Protein backbone atom coordinates (compact mmCIF):
# COMPACT_ATOMS: atom_id res chain seq x y z
CA UNK A 1 0.00 0.00 0.00
CA UNK A 2 1.19 3.56 -0.68
CA UNK A 3 2.61 5.50 2.23
CA UNK A 4 0.20 8.37 2.94
CA UNK A 5 2.82 10.30 4.90
CA UNK A 6 5.14 10.53 1.90
CA UNK A 7 2.19 11.53 -0.30
CA UNK A 8 1.46 14.40 2.04
CA UNK A 9 5.08 15.54 1.97
CA UNK A 10 5.00 15.74 -1.79
CA UNK A 11 2.07 18.15 -1.63
CA UNK A 12 3.82 20.38 0.90
CA UNK A 13 6.83 21.07 -1.31
CA UNK A 14 5.27 24.20 -2.78
CA UNK A 15 7.24 27.04 -4.27
CA UNK A 16 6.56 29.09 -1.13
CA UNK A 17 8.58 26.57 0.91
CA UNK A 18 11.66 27.00 -1.30
CA UNK A 19 14.15 29.58 -0.08
CA UNK A 20 16.24 31.35 -2.70
CA UNK A 21 19.95 32.01 -2.38
CA UNK A 22 20.87 34.02 0.70
CA UNK A 23 23.23 36.98 0.86
CA UNK A 24 24.48 37.50 4.42
CA UNK A 25 25.24 40.98 5.71
CA UNK A 26 27.52 41.95 8.56
CA UNK A 27 25.94 42.93 11.88
CA UNK A 28 24.59 46.46 12.25
CA UNK A 29 24.74 48.28 15.59
CA UNK A 30 22.87 51.59 15.65
CA UNK A 31 21.37 54.08 18.09
CA UNK A 32 17.59 54.12 18.01
CA UNK A 33 15.65 57.35 17.70
CA UNK A 34 14.47 57.48 21.29
CA UNK A 35 14.29 60.72 23.29
CA UNK A 36 16.89 59.53 25.80
CA UNK A 37 19.23 58.32 23.06
CA UNK A 38 20.20 55.37 25.22
CA UNK A 39 18.72 52.48 23.20
CA UNK A 40 20.75 50.47 20.72
CA UNK A 41 19.75 47.97 18.08
CA UNK A 42 22.00 45.11 17.07
CA UNK A 43 20.66 43.43 13.93
CA UNK A 44 22.04 40.81 11.59
CA UNK A 45 20.17 39.84 8.46
CA UNK A 46 20.26 37.64 5.41
CA UNK A 47 18.79 38.87 2.14
CA UNK A 48 16.96 36.28 0.07
CA UNK A 49 17.66 36.79 -3.63
CA UNK A 50 15.64 35.83 -6.70
CA UNK A 51 18.57 33.85 -8.08
CA UNK A 52 22.33 33.23 -7.76
CA UNK A 53 23.24 35.55 -10.64
CA UNK A 54 22.35 38.55 -8.47
CA UNK A 55 25.29 37.96 -6.09
CA UNK A 56 27.55 40.03 -8.34
CA UNK A 57 25.15 42.99 -8.34
CA UNK A 58 24.87 42.70 -4.55
CA UNK A 59 28.67 42.89 -4.23
CA UNK A 60 28.85 45.95 -6.47
CA UNK A 61 26.07 47.71 -4.58
CA UNK A 62 27.13 46.66 -1.07
CA UNK A 63 28.16 50.18 0.03
CA UNK A 64 24.77 51.53 -1.09
CA UNK A 65 22.92 48.64 0.55
CA UNK A 66 24.74 49.14 3.85
CA UNK A 67 24.16 52.91 3.66
CA UNK A 68 20.42 52.45 3.05
CA UNK A 69 20.15 50.12 6.03
CA UNK A 70 22.23 52.44 8.24
CA UNK A 71 19.97 55.35 7.30
CA UNK A 72 16.78 53.37 7.99
CA UNK A 73 17.48 51.50 11.24
CA UNK A 74 18.32 54.55 13.41
CA UNK A 75 15.09 56.26 12.35
CA UNK A 76 13.11 53.72 14.38
CA UNK A 77 12.05 54.08 18.00
CA UNK A 78 12.06 51.20 20.46
CA UNK A 79 8.25 51.26 20.68
CA UNK A 80 8.02 50.80 16.89
CA UNK A 81 10.19 47.69 16.69
CA UNK A 82 9.40 45.85 19.92
CA UNK A 83 6.32 44.13 18.46
CA UNK A 84 6.22 41.51 15.73
CA UNK A 85 4.19 43.90 13.58
CA UNK A 86 6.89 46.54 13.95
CA UNK A 87 9.60 44.12 12.88
CA UNK A 88 7.52 43.05 9.87
CA UNK A 89 6.97 46.71 8.92
CA UNK A 90 10.72 47.34 9.19
CA UNK A 91 11.45 44.26 7.05
CA UNK A 92 8.96 45.43 4.40
CA UNK A 93 10.39 48.96 4.35
CA UNK A 94 13.95 47.67 4.02
CA UNK A 95 12.96 45.29 1.23
CA UNK A 96 11.26 48.09 -0.70
CA UNK A 97 14.13 50.55 -0.23
CA UNK A 98 16.85 48.04 -1.11
CA UNK A 99 15.00 46.88 -4.20
CA UNK A 100 14.80 50.50 -5.35
CA UNK A 101 18.62 50.39 -5.59
CA UNK A 102 18.70 47.21 -7.65
CA UNK A 103 17.81 46.78 -11.31
CA UNK A 104 15.89 43.54 -11.03
CA UNK A 105 14.06 43.81 -7.70
CA UNK A 106 16.46 41.15 -6.52
CA UNK A 107 15.49 40.84 -2.85
CA UNK A 108 12.47 38.65 -2.22
CA UNK A 109 12.71 38.56 1.58
CA UNK A 110 14.82 39.64 4.53
CA UNK A 111 15.49 37.31 7.44
CA UNK A 112 16.63 38.79 10.74
CA UNK A 113 19.08 36.30 12.21
CA UNK A 114 19.78 38.56 15.19
CA UNK A 115 17.62 41.37 16.56
CA UNK A 116 18.60 42.68 20.00
CA UNK A 117 17.57 45.98 21.55
CA UNK A 118 19.34 47.28 24.64
MARKE-556491 format. One line per 5 residues: for each residue x, y, z of N, C-alpha, C. Coordinates in pm, 1 decimal, m for minus. Layout:
BEGIN
X,Y,Z,X,Y,Z,X,Y,Z | ...
% end
This chain:
BEGIN
83.2,m120.4,0.0,0.0,0.0,0.0,86.7,125.4,0.0 | 41.1,232.2,m65.0,119.1,356.4,m67.6,127.0,420.3,70.8 | 238.4,482.9,95.2,261.4,550.2,223.2,194.7,687.6,217.3 | 92.4,709.9,298.6,20.3,837.1,294.0,105.7,951.9,347.3 | 196.4,923.3,436.7,282.3,1029.7,490.4,370.4,1087.9,380.8
428.5,1001.2,295.7,514.2,1053.4,189.9,432.0,1126.0,84.5 | 306.5,1083.0,63.4,219.5,1153.1,m29.9,189.2,1293.4,19.2 | 170.3,1307.7,147.4,145.5,1439.5,204.4,267.1,1529.5,189.6 | 385.9,1473.7,210.0,507.5,1553.8,197.2,522.5,1607.9,57.1 | 487.7,1529.3,m40.9,499.9,1573.6,m179.0,413.6,1694.4,m207.4
297.4,1702.0,m143.8,206.9,1815.4,m163.5,258.2,1940.6,m94.5 | 334.0,1923.1,13.1,382.1,2038.2,89.9,498.2,2109.9,23.2 | 565.8,2048.4,m68.3,683.1,2107.5,m131.4,646.8,2214.8,m231.7 | 569.4,2313.0,m188.8,527.3,2420.1,m277.8,641.4,2517.9,m299.9 | 621.2,2605.1,m395.1,724.0,2704.2,m426.7,746.4,2799.2,m309.6
643.7,2821.0,m228.4,655.9,2908.5,m113.0,753.4,2852.4,m9.5 | 768.6,2720.7,m5.0,858.2,2657.2,90.5,1004.6,2666.2,48.4 | 1030.1,2695.9,m77.0,1165.9,2699.5,m129.9,1227.5,2836.6,m100.1 | 1344.3,2834.2,m38.5,1415.3,2958.4,m8.1,1520.6,2979.8,m115.6 | 1524.5,3102.3,m168.3,1623.8,3135.5,m270.1,1761.3,3150.5,m208.0
1859.7,3181.2,m290.8,1995.3,3201.0,m238.0,1998.2,3316.8,m138.1 | 2078.6,3300.7,m34.6,2087.5,3402.4,70.4,2217.6,3481.0,58.5 | 2207.5,3610.6,83.8,2323.5,3698.5,85.9,2332.4,3752.9,228.0 | 2434.0,3711.2,302.5,2448.4,3750.2,442.3,2517.9,3884.6,454.5 | 2465.1,3967.5,542.2,2524.3,4097.9,570.7,2591.0,4094.4,707.4
2688.7,4181.1,725.9,2751.8,4194.9,856.2,2651.0,4253.9,955.4 | 2680.4,4241.2,1082.2,2594.1,4292.7,1187.8,2593.6,4444.7,1188.0 | 2475.2,4501.2,1212.0,2458.9,4646.2,1224.9,2431.7,4677.7,1371.0 | 2500.4,4778.9,1424.2,2474.2,4828.3,1558.9,2448.5,4978.1,1545.1 | 2326.2,5019.7,1582.1,2287.2,5159.5,1564.5,2215.7,5211.0,1688.3
2219.1,5342.8,1707.0,2137.4,5408.4,1808.7,1995.6,5416.8,1754.8 | 1898.5,5393.5,1841.4,1759.4,5412.0,1800.9,1718.3,5555.8,1826.6 | 1612.3,5598.0,1762.4,1565.2,5735.3,1769.8,1473.0,5754.6,1889.4 | 1524.4,5728.8,2006.8,1447.4,5748.2,2129.2,1489.1,5879.0,2194.8 | 1396.7,5943.0,2267.1,1428.9,6072.3,2329.2,1552.6,6069.2,2418.3
1573.0,5959.5,2490.3,1688.7,5952.7,2580.0,1817.3,5921.9,2504.2 | 1805.3,5866.2,2385.1,1923.2,5832.1,2305.6,2004.2,5718.6,2364.2 | 1943.7,5641.6,2453.6,2020.2,5537.3,2521.7,1990.4,5396.3,2471.2 | 1906.3,5381.9,2372.4,1872.1,5248.2,2320.4,1950.8,5219.0,2193.5 | 1998.2,5093.4,2186.8,2075.4,5047.3,2072.2,2006.1,4928.2,2009.5
2023.5,4913.8,1879.5,1974.6,4796.6,1807.9,2093.4,4726.2,1745.9 | 2100.2,4596.5,1770.7,2200.3,4511.5,1706.5,2122.5,4415.1,1618.3 | 2142.7,4424.8,1486.6,2065.5,4343.0,1393.0,2158.7,4280.1,1289.7 | 2135.1,4153.9,1264.7,2204.1,4081.3,1158.8,2096.1,4025.3,1068.3 | 2119.7,4031.9,937.9,2016.7,3984.1,846.0,2076.0,3917.1,723.6
1995.0,3829.2,667.1,2025.9,3763.9,540.7,1922.4,3812.0,440.1 | 1968.4,3844.5,320.7,1879.5,3887.2,213.8,1854.7,3768.7,121.5 | 1729.9,3735.9,99.8,1695.7,3628.3,7.0,1685.8,3687.8,m132.5 | 1758.9,3627.7,m226.7,1765.6,3678.9,m363.3,1680.0,3595.1,m457.2 | 1640.7,3656.4,m568.6,1563.9,3583.5,m669.6,1643.5,3466.9,m726.0
1773.2,3491.9,m752.6,1857.0,3385.3,m808.3,2004.2,3414.9,m781.6 | 2088.8,3314.2,m804.6,2233.3,3322.9,m776.4,2303.9,3430.6,m857.9 | 2254.3,3459.8,m977.3,2324.0,3554.8,m1064.2,2324.3,3695.9,m1006.2 | 2243.0,3721.3,m906.3,2235.1,3854.9,m847.3,2344.8,3880.3,m744.2 | 2420.8,3776.8,m706.3,2528.7,3795.9,m609.0,2627.5,3902.5,m654.3
2658.5,3905.8,m782.8,2754.9,4003.3,m833.5,2701.3,4146.0,m819.2 | 2573.1,4166.1,m850.7,2515.0,4298.8,m833.6,2513.7,4338.3,m686.5 | 2487.2,4242.5,m598.4,2487.3,4270.5,m455.1,2625.8,4316.5,m410.4 | 2729.7,4250.0,m458.4,2867.2,4288.7,m423.2,2898.0,4429.9,m470.3 | 2858.0,4462.2,m592.8,2884.7,4595.2,m647.4,2810.1,4703.2,m571.0
2693.1,4672.3,m524.8,2607.2,4771.1,m458.2,2616.0,4764.7,m305.3 | 2705.0,4684.3,m252.0,2712.7,4666.4,m107.1,2726.9,4797.6,m29.2 | 2810.4,4891.3,m71.7,2816.0,5018.2,3.4,2680.9,5090.8,6.1 | 2608.5,5089.3,m105.2,2477.0,5153.2,m109.4,2375.9,5077.9,m22.8 | 2383.2,4946.1,m24.7,2292.3,4863.8,55.0,2315.1,4890.5,203.4
2442.4,4888.7,244.9,2473.8,4914.0,385.4,2431.1,5055.3,425.8 | 2454.8,5153.6,338.0,2416.0,5291.3,365.7,2264.3,5302.4,383.8 | 2187.7,5238.8,295.7,2041.7,5245.2,304.9,1993.7,5185.6,436.3 | 2053.3,5075.2,476.8,2015.0,5011.5,603.1,2054.3,5100.3,721.0 | 2175.6,5158.1,715.1,2223.0,5244.1,824.1,2145.1,5375.8,833.3
2080.8,5416.3,726.0,1996.9,5535.4,730.4,1855.5,5501.8,778.9 | 1813.7,5377.4,762.0,1677.7,5336.9,798.9,1667.5,5291.4,944.1 | 1757.3,5205.7,988.6,1747.6,5150.2,1124.0,1745.3,5256.0,1233.9 | 1832.9,5356.9,1231.1,1832.3,5455.0,1340.7,1709.5,5546.4,1341.9 | 1628.8,5542.4,1237.4,1508.8,5625.7,1235.0,1395.9,5564.1,1316.6
1413.5,5442.4,1361.8,1311.3,5371.7,1438.4,1324.1,5399.8,1587.9 | 1209.3,5397.8,1654.1,1205.3,5408.4,1800.0,1182.3,5268.4,1857.2 | 1222.9,5249.3,1980.4,1206.1,5119.8,2045.8,1061.1,5072.6,2040.0 | 966.1,5162.5,2066.6,825.2,5125.8,2068.5,779.8,5073.8,1931.4 | 841.6,5121.1,1824.3,801.8,5080.5,1689.2,849.8,4939.8,1654.1
960.2,4897.9,1710.7,1018.7,4769.4,1669.2,1010.0,4660.3,1774.9 | 948.0,4688.3,1889.0,940.4,4585.2,1992.5,835.7,4479.3,1959.5 | 735.4,4511.4,1879.8,631.8,4413.3,1845.8,667.4,4339.7,1716.5 | 602.8,4227.4,1696.6,621.9,4151.3,1573.1,578.4,4235.0,1453.5 | 467.6,4306.6,1467.7,418.6,4390.1,1358.1,521.2,4497.1,1321.3
586.9,4552.8,1420.7,688.6,4654.1,1395.3,809.1,4597.9,1321.2 | 847.8,4476.8,1357.3,959.7,4412.2,1288.2,922.2,4379.4,1144.0 | 799.1,4334.0,1122.3,752.0,4304.5,986.9,748.4,4433.0,903.6 | 700.3,4542.6,963.1,697.1,4670.6,891.7,837.9,4715.6,855.3 | 932.2,4698.6,946.8,1071.6,4733.6,919.0,1126.4,4646.9,806.5
1100.1,4517.7,810.5,1144.5,4425.8,704.5,1087.8,4469.0,569.1 | 958.8,4502.1,565.5,895.9,4543.0,439.9,955.4,4673.3,386.8 | 979.2,4769.3,476.5,1038.8,4896.4,434.8,1179.6,4875.2,380.0 | 1259.2,4794.7,449.4,1395.4,4767.2,402.3,1394.2,4696.6,266.7 | 1305.0,4600.9,249.9,1296.0,4528.8,122.6,1263.7,4625.6,9.5
1165.6,4712.1,32.2,1126.3,4809.3,m70.1,1240.2,4905.6,m102.9 | 1304.2,4958.9,m0.9,1412.7,5054.8,m22.7,1532.3,4990.5,m92.6 | 1570.3,4869.8,m49.7,1685.3,4803.6,m110.7,1655.6,4765.4,m255.4 | 1534.5,4721.7,m282.3,1499.6,4687.9,m420.2,1497.2,4810.8,m510.0 | 1476.4,4928.2,m453.6,1479.7,5050.0,m534.8,1621.8,5079.0,m584.6
1722.5,5021.7,m517.8,1861.9,5038.6,m559.3,1901.9,4941.7,m670.1 | 1830.1,4830.2,m677.5,1869.9,4720.7,m765.1,1786.3,4719.7,m893.0 | 1847.6,4677.3,m1001.1,1780.6,4678.2,m1131.3,1666.3,4578.7,m1140.9 | 1681.4,4464.2,m1079.2,1588.8,4354.2,m1103.1,1498.7,4322.4,m984.9 | 1484.8,4412.5,m889.0,1406.1,4381.2,m769.7,1451.0,4247.0,m712.4
1578.3,4240.8,m684.5,1646.4,4115.5,m651.5,1607.9,4054.4,m517.3 | 1571.6,4134.8,m420.1,1549.1,4084.2,m285.1,1403.9,4042.5,m269.3 | 1382.9,3915.1,m238.3,1246.7,3865.3,m221.9,1205.4,3859.9,m75.3 | 1302.6,3858.1,16.7,1270.7,3855.6,158.2,1394.4,3893.1,238.7 | 1373.3,3936.2,359.4,1482.2,3963.9,453.1,1455.5,3881.4,577.3
1558.8,3811.3,622.5,1548.8,3730.7,744.3,1639.4,3791.7,849.5 | 1582.0,3832.6,961.8,1662.7,3879.4,1074.2,1716.2,3756.3,1145.0 | 1847.6,3742.6,1150.0,1908.3,3630.2,1220.9,1952.7,3671.5,1360.9 | 1951.8,3801.5,1385.1,1978.2,3855.8,1519.4,1905.8,3989.3,1526.9 | 1836.6,4012.1,1637.6,1762.4,4137.1,1656.0,1755.2,4162.5,1805.4
1848.7,4243.8,1855.5,1859.9,4267.6,1999.8,1855.0,4417.4,2024.0 | 1765.9,4457.6,2115.3,1757.0,4598.5,2154.6,1800.6,4609.4,2300.1 | 1888.0,4705.0,2326.8,1934.4,4727.8,2464.0,1908.3,4870.8,2502.9
% end
